[in-house]
């Protein structure tokens, strides 16, 4: 009979760095998608992380059929999407 023991330790700094990098990846992904879909992005506010990436990034996406093109996007993984009218 074989057994295996695994332990995993999440260090706060490492978790924070992963969130910041993930936020930066999402930021770039949405900007690239908007560009390829013919939409316009406008950066409103951002807080860079000392570890790289973003603590927070807020931007507006506008253009023709923007709601149709982003209709399935919503707040997930501690990221929020909101429509400003």
TAMO-V890319 format. One line per field, one symbol per residue. ss: DSSP state (H for helix, E for strand, L for the rest). psi: psi as a letter, one per 20 degrees, with the letter a starting at -180 (. if undefined). burial: + if it has 24 or more other C-alpha atoms within 12 Angstrom, else -. A space follows every 10 residues. Layout:
# TAMO-V890319
ss: ???
psi: ???
burial: ???
This chain:
# TAMO-V890319
ss: LLLLLLLLLL LHHHHHHHHH HHHHHHHHHH HHHHHHLLLE EEEEEEEELL LLLEEEEEEE EELLLHHHHL LLLLLELLEL LLLLL
psi: pqqqpqqppo pggggggggg ggghggghgh ggggghjkrp qopgqqoqqh jqbqhqppqp prapkhhghj hjproqljpp pqpp.
burial: ---------- --------++ ++++-++--+ +--+------ +--------- --+++++++- ++-------- ---------- -----
